[in-house]
Amino acid sequence: MKNEIKDYKDFLQRISDEIHFFCKDFFPDDFVLACQITLKFALLTLLVYVVSFILKNGINLVFRFFFDKEKYPVMKSIYQAKVTNSVANILALIIGKFALYSIFYRHPKSFDLLERMINFVIVLAIANMAFRFIKVLQNYYLIQRDYYKIIAINSISQTVRIFGMFIFSVIAICVIFNISGTTVLGSLGAITAVIVLIFRDTILGFVTGIHVATSKNLKVGDWVAIPKYSIEGNIEDIDLLTTKIRNFDKTLSTIPTYDLLTTEIKNMQVMSETNTRRIKKSIVFNIKSFKFLDDEAFGKLLKINLIHDYLVDKKKEIDSQKGALKNSEEIINGQQLTNIGTFRIYALNYLKNNHNIDQEGTIMVRQMEITPQGMPLEIYCFANDSNWVNFEQIQADIFDHLLVASKEFDLEIMQVNKI
């Protein structure tokens, strides 16, 4: 091994000598030194590039042919994040640093500067490899489709990136200027408050990302509504500082990530997952159109299949009570059927017999508080199709029918007329 290293050094020294004397023979004396250093530096760069290229292709070849990407998802993540390229670059730079003294042995005064330069590049390569290792975690959980952990990893990784950049910047400064790290950090102590202020949103975003991941309230792809910003759409990305939401009109909205902790957010993804969507809408009736059903109206409504059995049963119940009442011939005495009450039962039965309504969910037709505009009758149920277009069609069909059917009950629907 020692002989091979010695042969390697001798080989580089011979090439260096060839360059050295070539420049001395063919260039003017004023440019000889500059040309020698330039060409030798180009040789060093070429050596690093060739070694990096060989190592890179060799390592990637091993990963492609000897690791089943489906069987070893970690290896697949490493390969996708190009960590192998960073490893090859670092090894090539170390070999280049070792070759530095053999190539520039005739220029000892340049050792210090060149060594600092190559150490600086090694620091950059190590930083790049560290950031790519973070990408490995993101790729791994993306393969596993663990979206909640992806949110946490994104928050952690971006925080690590920011502080990693700070740390590697300090190391790089130390390498370039040949000073100790304590000197740099000591000078930063005076601006600690400013640094904390700068990283305020970063810290809040990091905490929010961890909270969202652990609580599992939100994830990328969820359908959300944020009333504060009048936003409704699908979450496209949650990173350390901003959350991107693709609105249904195809526009893109961004909000601070820490707002996910402090702002009301409606997650409506459950509707898509269960393929149901709530219908909650009212029809407002004129109270003056409410009345008891007389025999003529009763006979007319008795022909409606959805309320036939109801009317028969209620008629028997009312007739059985009349015998015990005084002045039973007066319609107001005792229990009576009304057009609004009968319509309410009709609407309920209509929903229960509608194949577009989820029969396992809540189905309700209820009277709301009376307003100056009239009395709202609310339809509350769940459509069994959460697709927006289909849902609107189902809802429109229901109210088209009920609005027209109300005329059969002599009910008047309120509307505001322009003067």
C-alpha positions in Angstrom: 0.0 0.0 0.0 2.8 2.4 0.9 4.6 1.6 -2.4 1.3 2.4 -4.3 0.9 5.7 -2.5 4.6 6.6 -3.2 4.1 5.7 -6.9 1.0 7.8 -7.0 2.9 10.8 -5.5 5.8 10.3 -7.9 3.4 10.2 -10.8 1.8 13.5 -9.8 5.2 15.1 -9.2 6.4 14.1 -12.7 3.3 15.6 -14.3 3.8 18.7 -12.1 7.4 19.0 -13.3 6.4 18.7 -16.9 4.0 21.6 -16.4 6.6 23.5 -14.5 9.3 23.3 -17.1 6.9 23.7 -20.0 5.8 27.1 -18.7 9.4 28.0 -17.9 10.5 27.2 -21.5 7.6 28.7 -23.4 6.2 31.7 -21.4 7.8 35.0 -20.7 9.5 35.3 -17.3 6.9 37.7 -16.0 4.1 35.2 -16.6 5.9 31.9 -15.8 4.8 31.7 -12.1 1.2 32.6 -12.8 1.0 30.1 -15.7 2.6 27.3 -13.6 0.1 27.8 -10.7 -2.9 28.1 -13.1 -2.1 25.0 -15.0 -1.2 23.0 -11.9 -4.5 24.2 -10.3 -6.3 23.0 -13.5 -4.6 19.6 -13.1 -5.7 19.4 -9.5 -9.3 20.3 -10.5 -9.2 17.8 -13.4 -7.9 15.1 -11.0 -10.7 15.8 -8.5 -13.4 15.8 -11.2 -12.1 12.5 -12.8 -11.9 10.8 -9.4 -15.4 12.1 -8.5 -16.8 10.9 -11.8 -15.4 7.4 -11.4 -16.5 7.1 -7.8 -19.9 8.5 -8.5 -20.7 6.1 -11.3 -19.2 3.2 -9.4 -21.3 3.7 -6.3 -24.5 4.5 -8.2 -23.9 1.3 -10.3 -23.8 -0.7 -7.1 -27.0 0.9 -5.9 -28.8 0.3 -9.2 -27.9 -3.4 -9.6 -27.5 -4.7 -6.1 -30.3 -3.1 -4.1 -34.0 -3.8 -4.8 -35.6 -0.4 -4.6 -38.9 -1.9 -3.5 -37.3 -4.2 -0.9 -35.0 -1.6 0.5 -36.9 1.7 0.5 -34.1 3.4 2.6 -31.6 2.6 -0.1 -34.0 3.9 -2.7 -34.3 7.2 -0.7 -30.5 7.5 -0.4 -30.2 7.0 -4.2 -33.0 9.5 -5.0 -31.5 12.1 -2.6 -28.1 11.7 -4.4 -26.2 11.2 -1.2 -23.9 8.9 -3.1 -22.9 11.8 -5.3 -21.9 13.8 -2.2 -19.9 10.9 -0.8 -18.1 10.6 -4.1 -17.3 14.3 -4.1 -16.0 14.3 -0.6 -13.7 11.3 -1.3 -12.5 13.0 -4.4 -11.7 16.2 -2.6 -9.8 14.3 0.1 -7.7 12.7 -2.6 -7.3 16.1 -4.1 -6.1 17.5 -0.8 -3.6 14.6 -0.5 -2.4 15.4 -4.1 -2.1 19.1 -3.4 1.4 18.8 -1.9 2.7 16.5 -4.7 1.5 18.9 -7.4 2.5 22.2 -5.8 5.7 20.9 -4.0 7.7 23.5 -6.0 5.5 26.3 -4.7 5.4 26.0 -0.9 4.2 29.5 -0.4 0.9 28.6 -2.1 0.2 25.7 0.2 -1.6 27.7 2.8 -4.0 29.5 0.4 -4.7 26.4 -1.6 -5.2 24.3 1.5 -7.8 26.8 2.8 -9.6 26.8 -0.5 -9.8 23.0 -0.7 -10.9 22.8 3.0 -13.6 25.4 2.2 -14.9 23.2 -0.7 -14.8 20.1 1.5 -17.0 22.0 4.1 -19.4 22.9 1.3 -19.5 19.2 0.1 -20.1 18.0 3.7 -22.9 20.5 4.2 -24.5 19.4 0.9 -24.3 15.8 2.0 -25.9 16.6 5.3 -28.8 18.4 3.6 -29.2 15.5 1.3 -29.4 13.1 4.2 -32.4 15.3 5.4 -33.9 14.8 2.0 -33.5 11.0 2.5 -36.0 11.1 5.4 -38.4 13.1 3.3 -38.2 10.7 0.4 -38.5 7.6 2.7 -41.8 8.8 4.3 -43.0 9.9 0.9 -42.5 6.4 -0.3 -44.4 5.1 2.7 -47.1 7.7 2.1 -47.0 8.8 5.8 -48.2 12.3 5.2 -48.4 13.4 8.8 -44.8 12.4 9.4 -43.8 14.2 6.2 -45.2 17.5 7.7 -43.1 17.0 10.8 -40.0 16.0 8.8 -40.5 19.1 6.5 -40.6 21.4 9.6 -37.6 19.7 11.2 -35.6 19.5 8.0 -36.1 23.2 7.2 -35.2 24.2 10.7 -32.1 22.0 10.5 -31.3 23.5 7.1 -31.4 27.1 8.5 -29.4 26.4 11.6 -27.1 24.1 9.5 -26.4 26.9 7.1 -25.5 29.1 10.1 -23.2 26.4 11.6 -21.5 25.6 8.3 -21.1 29.3 7.6 -19.3 29.7 10.8 -17.1 26.7 10.0 -16.4 28.1 6.5 -15.4 31.5 7.9 -13.1 29.8 10.4 -11.5 27.7 7.5 -11.1 30.7 5.1 -9.6 33.2 7.7 -7.9 30.5 9.8 -9.5 31.7 13.1 -11.1 29.8 15.9 -14.9 29.2 16.1 -15.1 30.7 19.6 -13.9 34.0 18.2 -16.7 34.0 15.6 -19.4 32.9 18.1 -18.2 35.4 20.6 -18.7 38.3 18.2 -22.2 37.0 17.5 -23.2 37.1 21.1 -23.8 40.9 20.8 -26.5 40.4 18.2 -28.3 37.4 19.8 -31.5 39.4 20.2 -31.5 40.3 16.6 -30.9 36.7 15.6 -33.9 35.6 17.7 -36.1 38.2 16.1 -35.0 37.1 12.7 -35.8 33.5 13.4 -39.1 34.2 15.2 -41.3 32.9 12.3 -39.0 30.0 11.8 -39.4 28.9 15.5 -43.2 29.3 15.3 -43.3 27.4 12.0 -41.3 24.6 13.5 -43.6 24.3 16.5 -46.7 24.4 14.3 -45.3 21.7 12.0 -44.7 19.4 15.0 -48.2 20.1 16.3 -49.9 19.5 13.0 -48.0 16.2 12.5 -48.7 14.9 16.0 -52.4 16.0 16.2 -53.0 14.7 12.6 -55.6 17.4 12.0 -54.2 18.5 8.6 -52.0 17.0 5.9 -51.0 17.9 2.3 -53.9 17.2 0.0 -56.7 18.0 2.5 -59.6 20.1 1.5 -59.8 23.0 3.9 -61.7 26.3 4.4 -60.2 29.3 6.3 -63.0 31.9 6.9 -60.5 34.5 8.1 -58.9 34.7 4.7 -62.0 33.6 2.7 -59.9 30.7 1.4 -61.2 27.3 0.3 -59.2 24.7 -1.5 -56.6 21.9 -1.2 -53.4 22.1 0.8 -50.5 21.8 -1.7 -47.5 22.2 0.7 -46.8 22.9 4.4 -43.3 24.1 4.9 -41.6 25.9 7.7 -42.7 29.4 6.9 -45.6 29.3 4.5 -48.6 27.0 3.7 -49.8 26.9 0.1 -53.4 26.3 -0.7 -54.7 25.8 -4.2 -58.2 27.4 -4.4 -61.0 25.9 -6.4 -60.7 28.8 -8.9 -57.1 27.6 -9.6 -55.5 30.5 -7.8 -52.8 29.9 -5.2 -53.0 31.3 -1.7 -50.2 31.3 0.9 -50.6 31.9 4.6 -48.0 31.9 7.4 -47.6 28.3 8.7 -48.0 29.5 12.3 -51.5 30.6 11.4 -52.5 26.9 11.4 -52.3 27.1 15.2 -54.1 30.4 15.7 -56.7 30.5 13.0 -60.0 28.7 12.6 -59.6 26.1 9.9 -62.3 23.8 8.7 -61.0 20.5 7.4 -63.6 19.1 5.0 -61.4 16.2 3.8 -63.6 13.8 5.8 -66.4 14.5 3.3 -64.2 13.3 0.5 -63.0 10.3 2.4 -66.5 9.2 3.4 -67.9 10.4 0.0 -70.7 12.4 1.8 -71.4 16.1 1.9 -73.8 18.0 4.1 -76.8 19.8 2.7 -78.0 22.5 5.0 -80.3 25.0 3.3 -83.7 26.6 4.1 -86.8 27.6 2.3 -88.6 30.7 3.7 -92.4 30.5 3.8 -94.9 33.3 4.2 -96.7 32.7 7.5 -99.9 34.1 6.1 -100.2 31.1 3.8 -100.3 28.6 6.7 -103.7 27.0 7.3 -105.6 24.0 8.5 -106.4 21.3 6.0 -110.1 21.1 5.1 -111.8 18.1 3.6 -111.1 19.3 0.1 -107.4 19.9 0.7 -107.2 16.6 2.6 -108.6 14.7 -0.3 -106.3 16.3 -2.7 -103.2 15.6 -0.7 -104.3 12.0 0.1 -103.4 11.2 -3.5 -99.7 11.9 -2.9 -98.0 8.6 -2.3 -95.2 9.8 0.1 -97.7 11.1 2.6 -100.8 8.9 2.0 -100.1 6.6 5.0 -99.3 9.5 7.2 -102.5 11.3 6.4 -104.6 8.1 6.9 -103.0 7.5 10.3 -103.4 11.1 11.4 -107.0 11.2 10.2 -107.8 8.2 12.4 -106.1 9.7 15.3 -108.0 13.0 14.9 -111.4 11.4 14.4 -110.9 9.2 17.5 -110.4 12.4 19.6 -113.4 14.3 18.3 -115.9 12.3 20.3 -114.5 13.6 23.6 -114.4 17.2 22.5 -117.1 19.9 22.8 -117.8 21.9 19.7 -115.9 19.3 17.7 -117.3 20.8 14.5 -115.1 23.8 15.0 -111.8 23.1 13.1 -109.7 24.9 15.7 -110.8 22.6 18.5 -108.5 19.6 19.0 -105.6 18.3 16.9 -105.7 19.3 13.3 -103.6 18.9 10.2 -101.9 21.9 8.7 -100.5 22.5 5.2 -97.0 23.5 6.5 -96.8 20.5 8.9 -97.9 18.1 6.1 -95.4 19.6 3.8 -92.7 19.1 6.4 -93.5 15.4 6.5 -93.6 15.2 2.7 -90.2 16.8 2.5 -88.8 14.4 5.1 -90.2 11.3 3.3 -89.0 12.7 0.0 -85.4 12.8 1.4 -85.8 9.3 2.9 -86.8 7.9 -0.5 -84.1 9.8 -2.5 -81.3 7.5 -3.6 -78.8 10.4 -3.7 -79.2 11.0 0.1 -77.1 9.1 2.6 -79.7 7.2 4.6 -77.3 6.3 7.4 -76.6 10.0 8.1 -78.9 12.5 9.8 -82.0 13.4 7.8 -84.0 16.2 9.2 -86.6 18.8 8.2 -87.0 21.4 10.9 -88.6 24.8 11.5 -86.2 27.6 12.3 -86.8 30.8 14.2 -89.4 33.0 12.6 -87.9 36.2 11.1 -89.5 39.3 9.6 -89.1 37.7 6.2 -91.1 34.6 7.2 -90.5 31.1 8.7 -87.5 29.2 7.4 -87.9 25.4 6.9 -84.4 23.9 7.0 -83.4 20.8 5.0 -80.6 19.0 6.8 -79.1 15.8 5.3 -76.0 14.4 3.6 -75.6 13.8 -0.1 -73.8 10.5 -0.9 -71.5 12.1 -3.4 -68.8 14.6 -2.3 -67.8 15.6 -5.8 -68.5 19.3 -6.0 -70.3 19.3 -9.3 -72.4 16.2 -8.5 -73.2 17.6 -5.0 -74.5 20.8 -6.4 -76.6 18.9 -8.9 -78.1 16.7 -6.2 -78.9 19.7 -4.0 -80.4 21.7 -6.8 -82.6 18.8 -7.8 -83.9 18.5 -4.3 -84.8 22.1 -3.9 -86.2 22.4 -7.4 -88.7 19.7 -6.5 -89.5 21.0 -3.0 -90.0 24.6 -4.2 -92.5 23.5 -6.9 -94.1 20.8 -4.6 -94.9 23.4 -2.0 -97.5 24.9 -4.3 -99.5 21.7 -4.1 -99.8 22.5 -0.3 -101.0 26.1 -1.0 -97.8 27.5 0.6 -96.3 30.8 -0.5 -92.5 31.1 -0.7 -91.1 34.5 0.4 -89.1 36.5 -2.0 -88.0 40.2 -2.0 -89.5 42.2 -4.8 -87.5 45.2 -6.1 -89.4 48.5 -5.9 
